[in-house]
Amino acid sequence: MNDRPRRGTAPGGGGRGSARRRTAARPAAPGGRGAADARQGRRRTRRPARTTAVLGRSPLVTGRAVLLGVLVLLLALTLAGPVRSFVAGRQELAQLAADNQALSLREQQLQAELDRQSDPAYLRQQALARLNFVLPGDRLVIVADGTVVEGEAPAQTPGVADQDTPDVPWYDGLLESVATADG
C-alpha cells in the first residue's frame, strides 16, 4: 500500500516528519493565545527577564517610587485642610481659655467691689469724702484755690458766681471767648 512511514509512528523512521518534533496538544490557557494564533504562524518566545545584573546599573527612580511619591503627595494635600482647621480650632480654644481666665479675674474684682459697697462703713466714708457730707458737730472747710487764709470771706462756689450779670446770647459768648483766646 503505502511505503511511506506515518508521521510520529516510527521512532527511527526516515521520513520528512521525523525531523520535526510534535508536541502533544495542550488545552489553551484562559486569556492566553489560542490555537488560532498558533495556526497563523506566530511563534511564542520568552524574553529573558531584565535584571539589574543584565542592565549593568539600577534605575534612579522606579515606577513604584513615583507612584508612592504621588500617593504621599495626594495624602498630604488631602490632609492639609483638616489639619489647618484643627490648628486654627486649637488656637481659638487657647484664645477663648485666656479670655475666660481674664473674665473670671474681672468677675472676682467686681464681686469684691460689690461686697465692699454693701458695707455700711465704706458707704459712710465715701459719702463724707465724695459728697462733702458733714456729720452733726463737724465743721466743713472748703478750700477753693488751694491756699488757706485765716479771716477771709469764704469763696463763692463756682455755680453761684455773678448772679447780677445779664445773660448774653450764646453767639456773643462764643465770639468773646474766641477773641479772648486769640489774645
C-alpha positions in Angstrom: 0.0 0.0 0.0 1.9 3.0 1.2 5.6 2.8 1.6 5.8 6.0 3.4 6.0 5.8 7.1 3.4 7.7 9.0 4.4 10.6 11.0 5.2 10.1 14.6 4.7 6.3 14.4 8.2 5.1 13.7 10.7 6.2 16.2 13.6 6.0 13.8 11.7 6.3 10.5 13.4 8.3 7.9 10.5 10.3 6.5 10.0 14.1 6.4 8.1 14.1 9.6 10.9 12.6 11.7 12.9 15.8 11.6 10.2 17.8 13.2 9.1 17.2 16.7 5.4 17.5 17.5 4.2 18.2 20.9 1.1 16.8 22.4 -1.9 19.0 22.2 -2.4 21.1 25.3 -5.6 22.8 26.3 -5.3 26.6 25.8 -4.8 28.7 28.9 -7.7 31.1 29.6 -6.8 34.5 28.4 -3.8 33.2 26.6 -3.2 32.7 22.9 -5.3 30.1 21.5 -4.7 27.5 18.7 -5.8 30.1 16.1 -2.7 32.2 16.8 -0.5 29.2 16.6 -2.0 28.3 13.2 -1.2 31.6 11.8 2.5 31.0 12.2 3.1 33.1 15.3 5.8 31.9 17.5 5.8 32.5 21.2 9.2 33.2 22.6 10.1 34.1 26.1 12.2 37.2 26.7 14.8 36.9 29.3 13.8 38.7 32.5 15.5 42.1 32.9 17.6 42.2 36.0 20.0 44.7 37.3 22.8 42.4 36.5 21.8 42.4 32.9 21.3 46.1 32.6 24.5 47.0 34.4 23.0 49.7 36.7 19.9 50.2 38.7 17.4 53.0 37.7 17.4 56.0 40.0 13.6 56.3 40.1 11.4 53.4 39.6 7.7 53.4 38.7 6.9 52.2 42.2 8.8 55.1 43.7 7.0 57.6 41.5 3.6 56.0 42.4 4.5 56.1 46.1 5.5 59.7 45.9 2.3 60.7 44.1 0.3 58.9 46.7 2.1 60.6 49.6 1.6 64.0 47.9 -2.1 63.3 47.4 -2.4 62.2 51.0 -0.6 65.4 52.2 -2.9 67.6 50.1 -6.0 65.8 51.3 -5.0 66.2 55.0 -3.8 69.8 54.7 -7.3 71.3 55.0 -8.4 69.3 58.1 -5.0 69.8 59.8 -5.2 73.6 59.2 -8.8 73.6 60.6 -7.6 71.6 63.6 -4.7 74.0 64.3 -7.0 77.1 63.9 -9.5 75.5 66.3 -6.8 74.8 68.9 -5.6 78.4 68.6 -9.2 79.7 69.1 -9.7 77.4 72.1 -6.5 78.8 73.6 -7.7 82.3 73.0 -11.1 81.6 74.5 -9.4 80.0 77.5 -7.3 83.1 78.1 -10.4 85.3 77.7 -12.3 83.1 80.1 -9.5 83.5 82.7 -9.5 87.3 82.3 -13.2 87.4 82.7 -13.1 85.3 85.8 -10.5 87.6 87.3 -12.7 90.6 86.4 -15.7 88.9 88.0 -13.7 88.4 91.2 -12.7 92.1 91.2 -16.3 93.2 90.7 -17.6 90.8 93.3 -15.1 92.3 95.8 -16.2 95.8 94.9 -19.8 94.8 95.3 -19.1 93.3 98.7 -17.2 96.5 99.7 -20.0 98.8 98.6 -22.5 96.8 100.6 -20.5 97.6 103.8 -22.2 100.5 105.7 -18.8 101.8 107.0 -17.5 102.1 103.4 -20.7 103.9 102.3 -20.3 106.4 105.2 -16.7 107.0 104.3 -17.5 107.6 100.6 -20.4 109.9 101.4 -18.1 112.0 103.6 -15.2 112.1 101.0 -17.1 112.4 97.7 -20.3 114.2 98.5 -19.0 116.5 101.2 -21.5 115.3 103.8 -20.9 116.6 107.3 -21.8 114.7 110.4 -23.5 116.7 113.2 -21.0 118.6 115.2 -18.3 118.5 112.5 -17.1 121.7 110.7 -16.8 121.8 106.9 -13.9 123.8 105.3 -13.7 124.1 101.5 -10.5 125.4 100.0 -11.2 126.9 96.5 -7.7 127.8 95.3 -5.6 125.6 97.4 -4.5 128.2 99.9 -5.9 128.7 103.3 -6.1 132.2 104.7 -7.5 132.9 108.2 -10.1 135.6 108.5 -11.0 136.0 104.8 -14.5 135.9 103.5 -15.5 132.5 102.1 -15.0 132.0 98.4 -18.1 131.7 96.3 -19.0 128.4 94.8 -18.4 128.2 91.0 -22.1 127.5 90.2 -23.3 130.7 92.0 -20.9 133.2 90.6 -22.2 136.6 89.3 -25.9 136.4 89.6 -26.3 140.0 88.6 -24.6 139.8 85.2 -27.1 139.9 82.3 -27.5 136.9 80.1 -25.8 137.4 76.7 -26.8 135.4 73.6 -24.7 132.3 73.0 -23.1 133.6 69.9 -21.8 136.7 71.6 -20.3 134.5 74.3 -18.7 132.4 71.6 -17.2 135.4 69.8 -16.0 136.8 73.1 -14.2 133.6 74.0 -12.6 133.4 70.6 -11.4 137.0 70.9 -10.0 136.3 74.4 -8.2 133.1 73.2 -6.9 135.0 70.2 -5.2 137.4 72.5 
